[in-house]
Amino acid sequence: MRAQFVLSEIGVGLRRNLTMTFAVVVSVALSLALFGGSLLMSDQVNSMKGYWYDKVNVSIFLCNKSDAEADPKCAKGAVTSDQKKQILGDLNKMSTVVQKVTYESADQAYKHYKEQFGDSPLASSLTPDQMQESYRIKLVDPQKYQVIATAFDGRAGVQSVQDQKGVLDNLFELLNLMNRAAIALMALMLIVALLLIVNTVRVSAFSRRRETGIMRLVGASGFYIQAPFIAEAAVAGLIGGGVACFFLVVGRYFTIDHGMALSQKLNLINFIGWDAVLTKLPLILATSLLMPALAAFFALRKYLKV
C-alpha cells in the first residue's frame, strides 16, 4: 500500500510541474551528454596518441649543396660520405633508444615528394639535387626524441633534427583544449540542472504542503514524507540520463559508422569502438539517478524540516 501511495504521488508531482520537469529532463540530458562526450573525447585522444606515437619518426636531415650556400648550419659544406658513415655508426650504437634506422637518398626524397605533392606549382621547379638526404629513425620510446636531438643537432653535415611527435603534440593539445571547453560547458549545464531540480522539488513540496502537514500530524516518518519528492527528481533525472545515452549512441552511429562515415573517410584515424561508448552508459545512468535524488534530499531537509 505504501509503495502504491509513493508511486501515485510521483505521478501527481510530475504532472503538476510538467514544464519544470521537462526543463529538468532537458538540462540533465544535455549536461550528461556533454559529460559522456568529454569522456569519449578523452578516450579518442588517448587512442590516437597510442596509434600515432607508435608510428612517428625522428628525421636527421643532411646538408646538401644548396644548404651549404644558404643555411648557416651547413656553413662547413654539404655532408660527406665519412660524415654519413659516422652518423649512421653513432645511431647504431644507440640501440637502447633507436629501434630502426632507414636511409633516404635525395632521389628517393624527390620521388616521394612528387608522389605526395605532384600537383603543387613548386614541384615542377624542384630537382633531385635540391632535396635532402636523411636518416629516418624509429625510437623505442617516442618520448626520447631529445636524446637524438642532443647527440646530432649542430653536428657537421646535419642541417636539422626534426621530431614528427612535435606536430602531433600540437594537434593533441588542440583536441585537449576542445575537451576542456566541453567539460566547462558540461559543468555549467550541470549547475543549471541542479538549480532546476531544487526549484522543482520546492515548488512540488509547496503545492502539497497541506498533505505533508497532515502526514506529519498522523505520525508519518520524515523519509516517508520525502520519498515521493526524491523519487520525482530521480525519475526526471533518469529520463534525462536515458536521453543523454540515446544522444551518445546516435552520435557515434551517425558520425563514425554511417551518415558522416568518418571511419571510411578518415582511414588514418583510429576511432574508438562501441565498447568505449557502451561502458560509459551505466555511469551516465547512475549519475542521472543519484545526482537529482541527492539534490532533492538536501533541498527537502531544509525546506520541509522533517
Phi and psi restraints in degrees (value plus and minus 20) as a CYANA .aco file:
   2 ARG   PHI     -83.5   -43.5
   2 ARG   PSI     -63.0   -23.0
   3 ALA   PHI     -81.2   -41.2
   3 ALA   PSI     -60.0   -20.0
   4 GLN   PHI     -84.8   -44.8
   4 GLN   PSI     -58.1   -18.1
   5 PHE   PHI     -85.2   -45.2
   5 PHE   PSI     -65.0   -25.0
   6 VAL   PHI     -81.6   -41.6
   6 VAL   PSI     -62.9   -22.9
   7 LEU   PHI     -84.5   -44.5
   7 LEU   PSI     -60.0   -20.0
   8 SER   PHI     -86.1   -46.1
   8 SER   PSI     -57.1   -17.1
   9 GLU   PHI     -87.0   -47.0
   9 GLU   PSI     -55.5   -15.5
  10 ILE   PHI     -81.4   -41.4
  10 ILE   PSI     -66.8   -26.8
  11 GLY   PHI     -81.1   -41.1
  11 GLY   PSI     -61.9   -21.9
  12 VAL   PHI     -83.2   -43.2
  12 VAL   PSI     -64.9   -24.9
  13 GLY   PHI     -83.9   -43.9
  13 GLY   PSI     -61.2   -21.2
  14 LEU   PHI     -86.2   -46.2
  14 LEU   PSI     -57.2   -17.2
  15 ARG   PHI     -92.6   -52.6
  15 ARG   PSI     -57.3   -17.3
  16 ARG   PHI     -86.6   -46.6
  16 ARG   PSI     -56.2   -16.2
  17 ASN   PHI    -134.8   -94.8
  17 ASN   PSI      30.5    70.5
  18 LEU   PHI     -81.1   -41.1
  18 LEU   PSI     -63.4   -23.4
  19 THR   PHI     -87.3   -47.3
  19 THR   PSI     -61.6   -21.6
  20 MET   PHI     -90.1   -50.1
  20 MET   PSI     -55.2   -15.2
  21 THR   PHI     -82.8   -42.8
  21 THR   PSI     -61.5   -21.5
  22 PHE   PHI     -82.1   -42.1
  22 PHE   PSI     -61.6   -21.6
  23 ALA   PHI     -83.4   -43.4
  23 ALA   PSI     -59.7   -19.7
  24 VAL   PHI     -82.7   -42.7
  24 VAL   PSI     -66.0   -26.0
  25 VAL   PHI     -79.6   -39.6
  25 VAL   PSI     -66.0   -26.0
  26 VAL   PHI     -85.4   -45.4
  26 VAL   PSI     -66.0   -26.0
  27 SER   PHI     -86.9   -46.9
  27 SER   PSI     -60.6   -20.6
  28 VAL   PHI     -84.4   -44.4
  28 VAL   PSI     -62.2   -22.2
  29 ALA   PHI     -81.5   -41.5
  29 ALA   PSI     -66.1   -26.1
  30 LEU   PHI     -87.2   -47.2
  30 LEU   PSI     -64.4   -24.4
  31 SER   PHI     -85.4   -45.4
  31 SER   PSI     -61.3   -21.3
  32 LEU   PHI     -96.0   -56.0
  32 LEU   PSI     -48.7    -8.7
  33 ALA   PHI     -85.0   -45.0
  33 ALA   PSI     -60.6   -20.6
  34 LEU   PHI     -86.6   -46.6
  34 LEU   PSI     -57.5   -17.5
  35 PHE   PHI     -82.0   -42.0
  35 PHE   PSI     -69.0   -29.0
  36 GLY   PHI     -84.0   -44.0
  36 GLY   PSI     -59.8   -19.8
  37 GLY   PHI     -82.7   -42.7
  37 GLY   PSI     -59.2   -19.2
  38 SER   PHI     -87.4   -47.4
  38 SER   PSI     -57.1   -17.1
  39 LEU   PHI     -84.3   -44.3
  39 LEU   PSI     -62.0   -22.0
  40 LEU   PHI     -88.8   -48.8
  40 LEU   PSI     -56.4   -16.4
  41 MET   PHI     -83.2   -43.2
  41 MET   PSI     -60.4   -20.4
  42 SER   PHI     -83.1   -43.1
  42 SER   PSI     -63.3   -23.3
  43 ASP   PHI     -82.0   -42.0
  43 ASP   PSI     -59.7   -19.7
  44 GLN   PHI     -85.0   -45.0
  44 GLN   PSI     -63.3   -23.3
  45 VAL   PHI     -83.4   -43.4
  45 VAL   PSI     -63.2   -23.2
  46 ASN   PHI     -84.4   -44.4
  46 ASN   PSI     -58.0   -18.0
  47 SER   PHI     -85.3   -45.3
  47 SER   PSI     -62.7   -22.7
  48 MET   PHI     -86.4   -46.4
  48 MET   PSI     -58.0   -18.0
  49 LYS   PHI     -81.4   -41.4
  49 LYS   PSI     -68.4   -28.4
  50 GLY   PHI     -80.9   -40.9
  50 GLY   PSI     -56.6   -16.6
  51 TYR   PHI     -94.1   -54.1
  51 TYR   PSI     -67.9   -27.9
  52 TRP   PHI    -102.6   -62.6
  52 TRP   PSI     -56.6   -16.6
  53 TYR   PHI     -82.9   -42.9
  53 TYR   PSI     -46.0    -6.0
  54 ASP   PHI     -94.2   -54.2
  54 ASP   PSI     -35.2     4.8
  55 LYS   PHI    -128.5   -88.5
  55 LYS   PSI     -31.1     8.9
  56 VAL   PHI     -91.5   -51.5
  56 VAL   PSI     131.4   171.4
  57 ASN   PHI    -142.5  -102.5
  57 ASN   PSI     136.8   176.8
  58 VAL   PHI    -121.3   -81.3
  58 VAL   PSI     112.4   152.4
  59 SER   PHI    -132.5   -92.5
  59 SER   PSI     109.0   149.0
  60 ILE   PHI    -123.8   -83.8
  60 ILE   PSI      86.7   126.7
  61 PHE   PHI    -108.9   -68.9
  61 PHE   PSI     112.0   152.0
  62 LEU   PHI    -118.7   -78.7
  62 LEU   PSI     131.2   171.2
  63 CYS   PHI     -90.9   -50.9
  63 CYS   PSI     117.7   157.7
  64 ASN   PHI    -134.1   -94.1
  64 ASN   PSI    -194.6  -154.6
  65 LYS   PHI     -83.9   -43.9
  65 LYS   PSI     -58.5   -18.5
  66 SER   PHI     -85.2   -45.2
  66 SER   PSI     -60.3   -20.3
  67 ASP   PHI     -84.7   -44.7
  67 ASP   PSI     -57.6   -17.6
  68 ALA   PHI     -81.3   -41.3
  68 ALA   PSI     -47.9    -7.9
  69 GLU   PHI    -108.5   -68.5
  69 GLU   PSI     -46.7    -6.7
  70 ALA   PHI    -136.9   -96.9
  70 ALA   PSI     -43.9    -3.9
  71 ASP   PHI    -125.8   -85.8
  71 ASP   PSI     103.1   143.1
  72 PRO   PHI     -79.9   -39.9
  72 PRO   PSI     -46.9    -6.9
  73 LYS   PHI     -88.1   -48.1
  73 LYS   PSI     -40.3    -0.3
  74 CYS   PHI    -131.3   -91.3
  74 CYS   PSI       9.5    49.5
  75 ALA   PHI     -84.0   -44.0
  75 ALA   PSI     -42.7    -2.7
  76 LYS   PHI    -102.5   -62.5
  76 LYS   PSI     -20.4    19.6
  77 GLY   PHI      87.8   127.8
  77 GLY   PSI     155.2   195.2
  78 ALA   PHI     -85.9   -45.9
  78 ALA   PSI     135.9   175.9
  79 VAL   PHI     -82.6   -42.6
  79 VAL   PSI     122.0   162.0
  80 THR   PHI    -122.6   -82.6
  80 THR   PSI     148.2   188.2
  81 SER   PHI     -82.3   -42.3
  81 SER   PSI     -59.6   -19.6
  82 ASP   PHI     -84.6   -44.6
  82 ASP   PSI     -59.3   -19.3
  83 GLN   PHI     -85.7   -45.7
  83 GLN   PSI     -59.8   -19.8
  84 LYS   PHI     -84.3   -44.3
  84 LYS   PSI     -61.2   -21.2
  85 LYS   PHI     -84.5   -44.5
  85 LYS   PSI     -58.6   -18.6
  86 GLN   PHI     -85.6   -45.6
  86 GLN   PSI     -62.7   -22.7
  87 ILE   PHI     -83.4   -43.4
  87 ILE   PSI     -66.0   -26.0
  88 LEU   PHI     -83.6   -43.6
  88 LEU   PSI     -60.2   -20.2
  89 GLY   PHI     -83.5   -43.5
  89 GLY   PSI     -60.8   -20.8
  90 ASP   PHI     -87.0   -47.0
  90 ASP   PSI     -56.9   -16.9
  91 LEU   PHI     -85.0   -45.0
  91 LEU   PSI     -60.9   -20.9
  92 ASN   PHI     -85.3   -45.3
  92 ASN   PSI     -48.2    -8.2
  93 LYS   PHI     -93.4   -53.4
  93 LYS   PSI     -38.1     1.9
  94 MET   PHI    -114.3   -74.3
  94 MET   PSI      32.8    72.8
  95 SER   PHI     -87.0   -47.0
  95 SER   PSI     -43.7    -3.7
  96 THR   PHI     -93.5   -53.5
  96 THR   PSI     -39.9     0.1
  97 VAL   PHI    -129.6   -89.6
  97 VAL   PSI     -60.7   -20.7
  98 VAL   PHI    -114.4   -74.4
  98 VAL   PSI     105.9   145.9
  99 GLN   PHI    -111.3   -71.3
  99 GLN   PSI     -61.2   -21.2
 100 LYS   PHI    -174.4  -134.4
 100 LYS   PSI     122.6   162.6
 101 VAL   PHI    -143.0  -103.0
 101 VAL   PSI     109.0   149.0
 102 THR   PHI    -143.0  -103.0
 102 THR   PSI     108.9   148.9
 103 TYR   PHI    -112.0   -72.0
 103 TYR   PSI     115.7   155.7
 104 GLU   PHI    -142.8  -102.8
 104 GLU   PSI      98.4   138.4
 105 SER   PHI     -98.0   -58.0
 105 SER   PSI     150.5   190.5
 106 ALA   PHI     -83.3   -43.3
 106 ALA   PSI     -59.1   -19.1
 107 ASP   PHI     -84.4   -44.4
 107 ASP   PSI     -61.7   -21.7
 108 GLN   PHI     -86.0   -46.0
 108 GLN   PSI     -59.6   -19.6
 109 ALA   PHI     -83.7   -43.7
 109 ALA   PSI     -60.5   -20.5
 110 TYR   PHI     -84.3   -44.3
 110 TYR   PSI     -62.5   -22.5
 111 LYS   PHI     -83.1   -43.1
 111 LYS   PSI     -64.8   -24.8
 112 HIS   PHI     -84.3   -44.3
 112 HIS   PSI     -58.0   -18.0
 113 TYR   PHI     -84.8   -44.8
 113 TYR   PSI     -62.5   -22.5
 114 LYS   PHI     -83.7   -43.7
 114 LYS   PSI     -57.1   -17.1
 115 GLU   PHI     -86.5   -46.5
 115 GLU   PSI     -57.7   -17.7
 116 GLN   PHI    -109.2   -69.2
 116 GLN   PSI     -55.7   -15.7
 117 PHE   PHI    -147.9  -107.9
 117 PHE   PSI      15.5    55.5
 118 GLY   PHI     -81.8   -41.8
 118 GLY   PSI     -47.1    -7.1
 119 ASP   PHI    -104.1   -64.1
 119 ASP   PSI     -26.8    13.2
 120 SER   PHI     -93.0   -53.0
 120 SER   PSI     120.6   160.6
 121 PRO   PHI     -79.9   -39.9
 121 PRO   PSI     -48.7    -8.7
 122 LEU   PHI     -89.7   -49.7
 122 LEU   PSI     -48.3    -8.3
 123 ALA   PHI     -81.1   -41.1
 123 ALA   PSI     -55.0   -15.0
 124 SER   PHI     -90.7   -50.7
 124 SER   PSI     -40.9    -0.9
 125 SER   PHI    -116.0   -76.0
 125 SER   PSI     -28.4    11.6
 126 LEU   PHI    -105.2   -65.2
 126 LEU   PSI     129.5   169.5
 127 THR   PHI    -146.4  -106.4
 127 THR   PSI     137.1   177.1
 128 PRO   PHI     -74.8   -34.8
 128 PRO   PSI     -55.1   -15.1
 129 ASP   PHI     -90.8   -50.8
 129 ASP   PSI     -32.6     7.4
 130 GLN   PHI    -106.1   -66.1
 130 GLN   PSI     -32.8     7.2
 131 MET   PHI    -103.2   -63.2
 131 MET   PSI     135.7   175.7
 132 GLN   PHI    -118.8   -78.8
 132 GLN   PSI     120.7   160.7
 133 GLU   PHI     -94.0   -54.0
 133 GLU   PSI     135.1   175.1
 134 SER   PHI    -177.1  -137.1
 134 SER   PSI     139.1   179.1
 135 TYR   PHI    -129.5   -89.5
 135 TYR   PSI     103.4   143.4
 136 ARG   PHI    -117.1   -77.1
 136 ARG   PSI      99.9   139.9
 137 ILE   PHI    -134.3   -94.3
 137 ILE   PSI     103.2   143.2
 138 LYS   PHI    -113.5   -73.5
 138 LYS   PSI     100.3   140.3
 139 LEU   PHI    -110.2   -70.2
 139 LEU   PSI     129.5   169.5
 140 VAL   PHI     -84.6   -44.6
 140 VAL   PSI     -63.5   -23.5
 141 ASP   PHI    -144.7  -104.7
 141 ASP   PSI      93.4   133.4
 142 PRO   PHI     -79.0   -39.0
 142 PRO   PSI     -37.7     2.3
 143 GLN   PHI     -95.5   -55.5
 143 GLN   PSI     -31.9     8.1
 144 LYS   PHI    -111.8   -71.8
 144 LYS   PSI       6.7    46.7
 145 TYR   PHI     -77.2   -37.2
 145 TYR   PSI     -58.3   -18.3
 146 GLN   PHI     -81.9   -41.9
 146 GLN   PSI     -47.5    -7.5
 147 VAL   PHI     -82.4   -42.4
 147 VAL   PSI     -64.5   -24.5
 148 ILE   PHI     -88.0   -48.0
 148 ILE   PSI     -63.4   -23.4
 149 ALA   PHI     -81.0   -41.0
 149 ALA   PSI     -63.4   -23.4
 150 THR   PHI     -84.8   -44.8
 150 THR   PSI     -57.5   -17.5
 151 ALA   PHI     -95.2   -55.2
 151 ALA   PSI     -51.1   -11.1
 152 PHE   PHI    -141.3  -101.3
 152 PHE   PSI     -39.3     0.7
 153 ASP   PHI     -87.3   -47.3
 153 ASP   PSI     107.9   147.9
 154 GLY   PHI      69.4   109.4
 154 GLY   PSI     -23.2    16.8
 155 ARG   PHI     -93.1   -53.1
 155 ARG   PSI     131.2   171.2
 156 ALA   PHI     -79.8   -39.8
 156 ALA   PSI     109.8   149.8
 157 GLY   PHI      72.2   112.2
 157 GLY   PSI     -29.4    10.6
 158 VAL   PHI    -122.0   -82.0
 158 VAL   PSI     100.5   140.5
 159 GLN   PHI    -101.4   -61.4
 159 GLN   PSI     -62.5   -22.5
 160 SER   PHI    -185.1  -145.1
 160 SER   PSI     139.3   179.3
 161 VAL   PHI    -139.9   -99.9
 161 VAL   PSI      97.8   137.8
 162 GLN   PHI    -137.6   -97.6
 162 GLN   PSI     119.2   159.2
 163 ASP   PHI    -131.9   -91.9
 163 ASP   PSI      96.9   136.9
 164 GLN   PHI     -84.3   -44.3
 164 GLN   PSI     -43.8    -3.8
 165 LYS   PHI     -80.9   -40.9
 165 LYS   PSI     -51.6   -11.6
 166 GLY   PHI     -81.2   -41.2
 166 GLY   PSI     -57.7   -17.7
 167 VAL   PHI     -86.0   -46.0
 167 VAL   PSI     -62.7   -22.7
 168 LEU   PHI     -86.3   -46.3
 168 LEU   PSI     -56.6   -16.6
 169 ASP   PHI     -79.2   -39.2
 169 ASP   PSI     -58.7   -18.7
 170 ASN   PHI     -84.2   -44.2
 170 ASN   PSI     -60.7   -20.7
 171 LEU   PHI     -84.4   -44.4
 171 LEU   PSI     -66.1   -26.1
 172 PHE   PHI     -88.1   -48.1
 172 PHE   PSI     -52.2   -12.2
 173 GLU   PHI     -84.9   -44.9
 173 GLU   PSI     -59.5   -19.5
 174 LEU   PHI     -83.5   -43.5
 174 LEU   PSI     -63.8   -23.8
 175 LEU   PHI     -84.2   -44.2
 175 LEU   PSI     -59.8   -19.8
 176 ASN   PHI     -86.1   -46.1
 176 ASN   PSI     -55.9   -15.9
 177 LEU   PHI     -84.8   -44.8
 177 LEU   PSI     -62.9   -22.9
 178 MET   PHI     -83.1   -43.1
 178 MET   PSI     -57.2   -17.2
 179 ASN   PHI     -86.3   -46.3
 179 ASN   PSI     -61.6   -21.6
 180 ARG   PHI     -85.2   -45.2
 180 ARG   PSI     -55.7   -15.7
 181 ALA   PHI     -84.2   -44.2
 181 ALA   PSI     -60.0   -20.0
 182 ALA   PHI     -84.8   -44.8
 182 ALA   PSI     -58.3   -18.3
 183 ILE   PHI     -86.3   -46.3
 183 ILE   PSI     -60.5   -20.5
 184 ALA   PHI     -82.8   -42.8
 184 ALA   PSI     -63.2   -23.2
 185 LEU   PHI     -85.0   -45.0
 185 LEU   PSI     -59.0   -19.0
 186 MET   PHI     -81.3   -41.3
 186 MET   PSI     -63.0   -23.0
 187 ALA   PHI     -82.4   -42.4
 187 ALA   PSI     -60.8   -20.8
 188 LEU   PHI     -83.5   -43.5
 188 LEU   PSI     -65.4   -25.4
 189 MET   PHI     -83.9   -43.9
 189 MET   PSI     -54.4   -14.4
 190 LEU   PHI     -86.6   -46.6
 190 LEU   PSI     -60.7   -20.7
 191 ILE   PHI     -83.0   -43.0
 191 ILE   PSI     -63.6   -23.6
 192 VAL   PHI     -80.1   -40.1
 192 VAL   PSI     -63.0   -23.0
 193 ALA   PHI     -83.0   -43.0
 193 ALA   PSI     -62.8   -22.8
 194 LEU   PHI     -83.7   -43.7
 194 LEU   PSI     -61.7   -21.7
 195 LEU   PHI     -83.3   -43.3
 195 LEU   PSI     -60.8   -20.8
 196 LEU   PHI     -84.3   -44.3
 196 LEU   PSI     -60.4   -20.4
 197 ILE   PHI     -83.0   -43.0
 197 ILE   PSI     -66.3   -26.3
 198 VAL   PHI     -81.1   -41.1
 198 VAL   PSI     -66.7   -26.7
 199 ASN   PHI     -85.5   -45.5
 199 ASN   PSI     -59.6   -19.6
 200 THR   PHI     -82.5   -42.5
 200 THR   PSI     -63.9   -23.9
 201 VAL   PHI     -84.7   -44.7
 201 VAL   PSI     -61.9   -21.9
 202 ARG   PHI     -86.0   -46.0
 202 ARG   PSI     -61.3   -21.3
 203 VAL   PHI     -83.4   -43.4
 203 VAL   PSI     -61.9   -21.9
 204 SER   PHI     -84.3   -44.3
 204 SER   PSI     -61.9   -21.9
 205 ALA   PHI     -86.5   -46.5
 205 ALA   PSI     -58.2   -18.2
 206 PHE   PHI     -86.5   -46.5
 206 PHE   PSI     -59.3   -19.3
 207 SER   PHI     -89.4   -49.4
 207 SER   PSI     -38.1     1.9
 208 ARG   PHI    -138.7   -98.7
 208 ARG   PSI       9.6    49.6
 209 ARG   PHI     -85.0   -45.0
 209 ARG   PSI     -51.2   -11.2
 210 ARG   PHI     -86.2   -46.2
 210 ARG   PSI     -63.5   -23.5
 211 GLU   PHI     -84.3   -44.3
 211 GLU   PSI     -62.4   -22.4
 212 THR   PHI     -87.4   -47.4
 212 THR   PSI     -53.2   -13.2
 213 GLY   PHI     -83.8   -43.8
 213 GLY   PSI     -62.6   -22.6
 214 ILE   PHI     -84.0   -44.0
 214 ILE   PSI     -60.2   -20.2
 215 MET   PHI     -84.3   -44.3
 215 MET   PSI     -54.8   -14.8
 216 ARG   PHI     -84.5   -44.5
 216 ARG   PSI     -63.4   -23.4
 217 LEU   PHI     -83.8   -43.8
 217 LEU   PSI     -52.9   -12.9
 218 VAL   PHI    -108.3   -68.3
 218 VAL   PSI     -17.0    23.0
 219 GLY   PHI      70.7   110.7
 219 GLY   PSI       0.0    40.0
 220 ALA   PHI     -86.2   -46.2
 220 ALA   PSI     123.4   163.4
 221 SER   PHI     -90.7   -50.7
 221 SER   PSI     138.8   178.8
 222 GLY   PHI     -80.3   -40.3
 222 GLY   PSI     -62.7   -22.7
 223 PHE   PHI     -84.3   -44.3
 223 PHE   PSI     -57.9   -17.9
 224 TYR   PHI     -84.5   -44.5
 224 TYR   PSI     -54.6   -14.6
 225 ILE   PHI     -94.0   -54.0
 225 ILE   PSI     -59.3   -19.3
 226 GLN   PHI     -96.2   -56.2
 226 GLN   PSI     -48.0    -8.0
 227 ALA   PHI     -72.2   -32.2
 227 ALA   PSI     -67.3   -27.3
 228 PRO   PHI     -81.1   -41.1
 228 PRO   PSI     -58.9   -18.9
 229 PHE   PHI     -88.9   -48.9
 229 PHE   PSI     -62.8   -22.8
 230 ILE   PHI     -83.5   -43.5
 230 ILE   PSI     -62.1   -22.1
 231 ALA   PHI     -85.1   -45.1
 231 ALA   PSI     -57.2   -17.2
 232 GLU   PHI     -78.9   -38.9
 232 GLU   PSI     -68.2   -28.2
 233 ALA   PHI     -83.0   -43.0
 233 ALA   PSI     -61.1   -21.1
 234 ALA   PHI     -84.9   -44.9
 234 ALA   PSI     -61.1   -21.1
 235 VAL   PHI     -85.0   -45.0
 235 VAL   PSI     -65.1   -25.1
 236 ALA   PHI     -82.0   -42.0
 236 ALA   PSI     -61.9   -21.9
 237 GLY   PHI     -85.6   -45.6
 237 GLY   PSI     -59.3   -19.3
 238 LEU   PHI     -85.4   -45.4
 238 LEU   PSI     -57.3   -17.3
 239 ILE   PHI     -82.5   -42.5
 239 ILE   PSI     -63.8   -23.8
 240 GLY   PHI     -82.1   -42.1
 240 GLY   PSI     -59.4   -19.4
 241 GLY   PHI     -83.5   -43.5
 241 GLY   PSI     -59.0   -19.0
 242 GLY   PHI     -82.8   -42.8
 242 GLY   PSI     -60.3   -20.3
 243 VAL   PHI     -85.0   -45.0
 243 VAL   PSI     -60.4   -20.4
 244 ALA   PHI     -82.2   -42.2
 244 ALA   PSI     -61.9   -21.9
 245 CYS   PHI     -81.9   -41.9
 245 CYS   PSI     -60.8   -20.8
 246 PHE   PHI     -81.2   -41.2
 246 PHE   PSI     -63.0   -23.0
 247 PHE   PHI     -79.7   -39.7
 247 PHE   PSI     -63.6   -23.6
 248 LEU   PHI     -86.5   -46.5
 248 LEU   PSI     -63.7   -23.7
 249 VAL   PHI     -85.3   -45.3
 249 VAL   PSI     -67.2   -27.2
 250 VAL   PHI     -84.6   -44.6
 250 VAL   PSI     -60.7   -20.7
 251 GLY   PHI     -82.3   -42.3
 251 GLY   PSI     -63.7   -23.7
 252 ARG   PHI     -84.2   -44.2
 252 ARG   PSI     -60.0   -20.0
 253 TYR   PHI     -86.8   -46.8
 253 TYR   PSI     -66.5   -26.5
 254 PHE   PHI    -104.9   -64.9
 254 PHE   PSI     -44.9    -4.9
 255 THR   PHI    -108.0   -68.0
 255 THR   PSI     -53.8   -13.8
 256 ILE   PHI    -125.0   -85.0
 256 ILE   PSI     -68.1   -28.1
 257 ASP   PHI    -106.3   -66.3
 257 ASP   PSI     -68.7   -28.7
 258 HIS   PHI    -151.3  -111.3
 258 HIS   PSI    -197.2  -157.2
 259 GLY   PHI      48.3    88.3
 259 GLY   PSI    -122.2   -82.2
 260 MET   PHI     -90.1   -50.1
 260 MET   PSI     -47.8    -7.8
 261 ALA   PHI      29.8    69.8
 261 ALA   PSI      32.0    72.0
 262 LEU   PHI     -84.0   -44.0
 262 LEU   PSI     -49.3    -9.3
 263 SER   PHI     -84.6   -44.6
 263 SER   PSI     -45.3    -5.3
 264 GLN   PHI    -110.1   -70.1
 264 GLN   PSI     -53.3   -13.3
 265 LYS   PHI    -102.8   -62.8
 265 LYS   PSI     -49.8    -9.8
 266 LEU   PHI    -137.5   -97.5
 266 LEU   PSI      55.2    95.2
 267 ASN   PHI     -87.5   -47.5
 267 ASN   PSI     -39.5     0.5
 268 LEU   PHI    -100.6   -60.6
 268 LEU   PSI     -28.3    11.7
 269 ILE   PHI    -122.0   -82.0
 269 ILE   PSI     110.9   150.9
 270 ASN   PHI    -109.4   -69.4
 270 ASN   PSI      72.3   112.3
 271 PHE   PHI     -94.5   -54.5
 271 PHE   PSI     130.0   170.0
 272 ILE   PHI     -86.4   -46.4
 272 ILE   PSI     131.6   171.6
 273 GLY   PHI    -113.3   -73.3
 273 GLY   PSI    -197.8  -157.8
 274 TRP   PHI     -85.5   -45.5
 274 TRP   PSI     -47.2    -7.2
 275 ASP   PHI     -81.5   -41.5
 275 ASP   PSI     -56.6   -16.6
 276 ALA   PHI     -85.0   -45.0
 276 ALA   PSI     -56.9   -16.9
 277 VAL   PHI     -91.3   -51.3
 277 VAL   PSI     -68.5   -28.5
 278 LEU   PHI     -84.8   -44.8
 278 LEU   PSI     -51.6   -11.6
 279 THR   PHI     -91.7   -51.7
 279 THR   PSI     -38.9     1.1
 280 LYS   PHI    -105.1   -65.1
 280 LYS   PSI     -43.2    -3.2
 281 LEU   PHI     -82.7   -42.7
 281 LEU   PSI     -65.4   -25.4
 282 PRO   PHI     -79.7   -39.7
 282 PRO   PSI     -58.0   -18.0
 283 LEU   PHI     -83.2   -43.2
 283 LEU   PSI     -62.3   -22.3
 284 ILE   PHI     -85.4   -45.4
 284 ILE   PSI     -63.6   -23.6
 285 LEU   PHI     -85.2   -45.2
 285 LEU   PSI     -62.1   -22.1
 286 ALA   PHI     -83.1   -43.1
 286 ALA   PSI     -61.9   -21.9
 287 THR   PHI     -84.4   -44.4
 287 THR   PSI     -61.5   -21.5
 288 SER   PHI     -85.9   -45.9
 288 SER   PSI     -45.1    -5.1
 289 LEU   PHI    -105.8   -65.8
 289 LEU   PSI     -66.0   -26.0
 290 LEU   PHI     -97.2   -57.2
 290 LEU   PSI     -59.3   -19.3
 291 MET   PHI     -79.7   -39.7
 291 MET   PSI     -71.7   -31.7
 292 PRO   PHI     -86.1   -46.1
 292 PRO   PSI     -55.7   -15.7
 293 ALA   PHI     -83.9   -43.9
 293 ALA   PSI     -64.2   -24.2
 294 LEU   PHI     -87.4   -47.4
 294 LEU   PSI     -60.8   -20.8
 295 ALA   PHI     -81.4   -41.4
 295 ALA   PSI     -62.9   -22.9
 296 ALA   PHI     -86.2   -46.2
 296 ALA   PSI     -60.2   -20.2
 297 PHE   PHI     -80.7   -40.7
 297 PHE   PSI     -68.7   -28.7
 298 PHE   PHI     -90.9   -50.9
 298 PHE   PSI     -53.1   -13.1
 299 ALA   PHI     -87.0   -47.0
 299 ALA   PSI     -60.3   -20.3
 300 LEU   PHI     -92.9   -52.9
 300 LEU   PSI     -50.0   -10.0
 301 ARG   PHI     -78.4   -38.4
 301 ARG   PSI     -58.7   -18.7
 302 LYS   PHI    -104.3   -64.3
 302 LYS   PSI     -56.5   -16.5
 303 TYR   PHI     -98.1   -58.1
 303 TYR   PSI     -67.1   -27.1
 304 LEU   PHI    -103.6   -63.6
 304 LEU   PSI     -46.2    -6.2
 305 LYS   PHI      33.6    73.6
 305 LYS   PSI      32.1    72.1
